[in-house]
Amino acid sequence: SLVIASCGDKEETPTTEKPTTNIGETGPSAEVEVDENKPQYGGTLVILRNSDITTWNPGAVTCAGADGPASYAIEQILGMDFTKGPAGTGETNYIGGVEDYRYLAGNLAESFETPDVGVWVLNIRKGVHFLNHPDQAASKLVAGREMTAEDVAYSLEYMRDNPTSSSMCSEPELLTNMVVEQTGEWQITVRTPKAATTGYLWLMGGGGVQYVWPKEFLEQYGASNNWYDIVGTGPYMIDDYVEGSICRMIRNPNYWDKNPIGPGKGDQLPYADGVNLQIVPDYSTRLAALRTGQADWSAVDILDRDDFATIQQSNPEIKYAQTIIAPQQVAGNINQDWPFAKKEVRQAMMLAIDHPTILEDFYDGQAEMLDSPARKWYKSIYTPL
């Protein structure tokens, strides 16, 4: 903790001078007013991990989603409508993902329709280009060309037809029965007759397994799980990786997306010049890095109540969000010879447990009595007791 806390940059003396920009090589300087309310460009986002990176390419690793860096370089078909999130109307917070289709928005598909259950009509976004890293062979193969509807269709079919893909562990019937048809130059239609209602989760954007790659990349590098063989359309590209230490990502200068909401609406994304994923196995060291400003986010830590209270007091500037984590469930082998084989015995055991007191006294009220089958943030289907 002491080491990482002492490794920061030296504090700079704040200046009140206005920034200037040069006009021409020898022309005069012009003063530029900085809008303090707008997001500013530059800097590096430092994110902490507790373990090394194992999945670089979810198309090549069975039962594994994009593990950190890959999710910055490859993108999904649909995503979150940030205009309805905390920076916009505040209708939802996305802590638990997309809670309802009304909060679903286009991503690599600019827009979509679901004319029937299990049918997705995707209008593919124009003007999206693949990453173009000058020192990586897989990236040079694609050479930053524009993404097409054929790339999106082929990416879906590749995950369906590849038995080692990450998607095969989620909903195999959904994938094996999926039919993809290109119904226009910039449109594809996806039909999922089996497990139709999980189409968003495992194909369009919710499950973290289905992404879009260039067709020629999949044909040549689809089975590669090397960090330097990742080519997508994301805001960052992987520039360097030191095993067990750090993964460095740099800004994609040809990224397609713009800020959709707030004072920076219309700004070209991303804002940060780079993202560093630092691998720090020790829990106390990660907390020290956060508290001393050496890191911006610990992507793996769910704080216990004591640490949470301490950080609230010592670092009130740190932002946080509370959510419902995995529920505490009672499970066991219901053997026919056991009393628990009788439903009435199980019901009696549940009635004998004082759940309200556990909630109030043990969890200090920071818990929910019922978290299944649908959580509270799924407002359209949640039913209270």
N, C-alpha and C positions, 0 to 999 in steps of 0.2 A: 504493500500500500504506500509506504513512504517513497519507494523508488518511482512508482508511476506518478505520484503526486508532485514529484520534484522535476519531472521531465518536460514541463510545459515551456512554451516560449516566454522570453522575458517580457514583462509588462511594458507596454509602450505608453509614453506620455500622451494623453489625449490632446488633440489639436482643435482649434476653433477656426482654422483657415478653411475657406471654401475650396472644394476641388476644382481643378482646371483641366481643360482639354486643349491640346495643341491643334491649331488649324494650319495644315500644311507643314512642310519641313522647317520653314523659317518664319512662318506667319505668327501673328500675335496670339496670346493665350486668351481663352474666353472663360469666364466664370460660369459654373454650372450649379444650379440649385439642386440639392438632393431632397427628394420627397421622402421624409422619414417614415411615412405611413405605408410606403410600398415595399415589397420584398426586394432585397438587394442581391445582385449577382456576385459570385465569387466564393472563395473559401472551400473547405473540405469538411464533409460530414463524417464524423467518427462514430462508428457503431460497434458495440462490443458483442462478442460471441463467447460461449463457454467451451466450444469444441471445434475441431477441424472441419473442413468442408469436404463432404463425401459425394454429393450429387451435383455435378456441373451441368449435366444434360439429362433432363427427365425422360427424354426419348430413348435413352440408352440404359437406364437403371430401373429394374423392376421394383414396383411398389414404393417409389420415392418421388416426392415433388421437387420443384426447384429449390435448392438449398442455399439461400442467401444470394450470392453474386449473380446466379443465373436469372433470378427474377428481376434484376435491374437491366439485363441485356436482352431478354426475350419477353414477349408480351402476349396477352390473351385476347380473345376475340371480342368479348364484352367486358364491362367493368362498372365502376361506381359512378353515379351521377353526383359529382362533388358540389353542384349548385344547390343540392338539397341537404348537404351535410352541415357541419358546424360553421364553416366559412360562408355558407349561403343561407338558406331558409331555416336550417336547424331542425328539419323534419326527422332526421336520423343521424346517428353518429358513426356508423360503420364499424363499431368495436367488434361486433360479431359477424361482420361481413354484410352482404346485401340481404336485408331482412324481408324485402318484398320486391316484386318485379317493377313496381312503380319507381324504385330507386336504382334501377338498372339502366345503364347508358351504353352507348356505342364506344368501342375502343378501336381495334383494328377493323372491325365492322362499324362503319359510321352510324348505321341505324339498323333496326331489325324489326321483324314482325313474327308473331306466333299465331297464324291463322287457325291452327288446330293443336291439340295436345301432342307434343312430341315433334312438331314441325317448326323449323326455324328458317325464316327467309332472311338472309344476311346480305346487306348492301355494303360491299367492301370499300374501305376508305381509299381514295386516290391520294397520290403525293406522299406516300410513306416509303422511306428508303431503308434498306438494311444497313447494319453497321459496316464500317469500312476501316478496319485497323491496318495500317500500312505494314506491320511487321508480323502478321499472322496469316499463314497459308490459307486457312479456311475462309477467313474474311476476304482475302485477295481473290479467292475463287469467285465470290459473289460480286465483289467490286462496287458495293454500295448501290446496286441497282434498285429500281422501284419494285415494291411488293405488288403482286397481282392476286386476282381471285383464285388462280390456279395454285398459288403457293398456299393459300388458306385451305383449299380443298385437299391438296396433297398432304398437308400437315395432319389433318383429321384422319385421312385414310392411312397414313403411315403409322399413327398410334393404334389404329384398329387392326392393322395387318402385322404389326410387330409384336410378337409374344413377350418380348423383354421390356416393353414400354411400361412406364409407371402407371398408366391408366388401367392396365389389365387387372390390377388388384382392387380397383374401386367398384366398377360396375361392368363386369365382363359381358353380360348380356346386352347392356346398352351399346357397348362398342361393337361387338361382333354382328349385331343386327342393324347398325347404323348404315344409312345410304346417303351418299353425298352426290349432288348433281349441280353442275354449273348451269344456272338458268339465265345467265346474261354475262356480258363482258366483265361487269363488276358486281355480279350477284351469284351467290350459291344458295342452294336449299338443302337443309340437313333434316333427315327423317329418322326418328328413333322409336320404332314400334314397341320395343321392349324397354321397361323401366323408363318410360317416356318422361316422367316428371322430374327425373334427375339429370336431364339434359344440360341445364345450366351448370349444375354443380361439377360435372365431370368433363364437359366439352366446351362450354362457352366462357367460363371464367371463375367459377366458384371453388373448385377443388384444388387448384394449384398444380395441375398435371398436364393439361392440354395447352400448348403454345403454338406459335406460328413461326416456321423456319422457311428459308428458301428451298425450293424443290431440289436444286442441284446440290445444296449442302447436305440434305438428308440422304441423297443417293450416294454421296461420297464420304460424309462425316457423321451420318446419323447414329452410328454405333459407337462413336467416340465419346468418352467421358473425361477428356482432357480439358483443363481450364482455358487453354489457348485455342480450343476448337468450338467456341460458342459464337454463333452469328444469329442475331435477331434484329428487332426494330427498336429496342429500348433506349432510355435516356442516357445510359452509361455503357461503356464497354470495358471488359476486364483487361487491364494493362500489365499487371504483374501479380505474382502469388509466391509467397514463401511459406512452405508447409509448416503448419503449427504456429504460425506467427501472424501473417497479415495478407489480405487480398486488397489490392489497389485497383480502383476503377476510375476512369476518366470520362469527362463529359462527351457525349455524342454531339458533334457540332452540326449534325444534319437531322436532328430529332424533329418529329412532325408536330408534337402537341404544344398547345398554348394554355396558359392559366385561364380557367373558365369563370373565375369568380373573384370578388374582392377588389382591393385597391390595385392589385397587379393584373387585373383582367386583361387578357390579350397579350401578356408578356410571353415571349418564347421560353419554353422549358428545356432543360432544368435550370434552376438557379445556381446550385452549387457546382463548382468546377470539378469536384471529385468526391468519391465516397471511399473511405477506408474501413474495411471490416477487420477489426483487431481481435485475435483469438486469445482470450484471457480466461484460463480455466478456473482461477481462484475467485470465489464469490466476493470476499471482502475487498479484493483488489478492484473488481469491477465497480463496486459501490464507491470506493475511494476515487476512482477515475471520474465517476459521475459527479460526486460532490465537489471535486476540485476543478471541474470544468475541462478535464482532459478528454472527455467523451461526451457525445450529445445524446446517446441513447444506448441502453442495454437491451438488446433484442430478445434476450432469453430469460430475464429474471422476473418472476412473480414474487413480490416482496411479502415477507410475513408482516404481521401487524406491528411488531416492535420496530423493525427497520423502517417501515413506512412512516410511523409516527416520528421517529428520529429524523428522517430526511425532511419531513414536513417542517420540523422546527428549525433544523440547521440550514436548509436550503429551500426557503419558500418560493424561490424563483423557478424551481424545477416543476415542469408541468406533468400531470399524471391523469390517468383515467381509471375508473373502477369498473370491473365487469364481473360476470359470473364465471368462475373457473369450473373445471370438471366436477360434477356432483359426487358426493359421498354416497355410494350405493352399497346395499347389503346383497351379497351374492353367495351362493353355495351350491353344493351338490344335493339335489332333492332326490334322495334315495327312497324307494318305495317302502323300505323297512323303517324309515325314520318318521318321527312325528311331523316333521316339516313337509312330508309328502302331502299332507292334508292342507288344502287351501285355508280352511278355517283356523288352523294353528298359525299359519303365516300371518293371517289377518289379525289374530289376537296378539301376536308379538308386536306387530306394527302399532296397534292400539295401546299397547302397554308402554311404549316409548314416549316420553314427554318431549315431543319435537318442538313445541313453542318455547319451552324453557331452554333447550339446547340452543335454539336460535338466538334468544335474547341474552343468555348468560355466557355461554361458551364462545359464541361468535360476536358478542356485543352488538347484536342486531344487524351485522354486516353479512347477511346470508338470506337465502330464499328457501321457503318451505318446499316448493314444488319447482322442479327444473326439467321435467320430462312429461310428455314427449316434446313439447315445444317451449322454448324459453320466452321470457317476458318481452324481449326485444322484437320477437316475431309477432307484432301487434295484431296482424290480420287473422292469425290462427291460435294465439294464446288464449287459453280458457282457464280462469282462476278456479280454485276449489269451490 
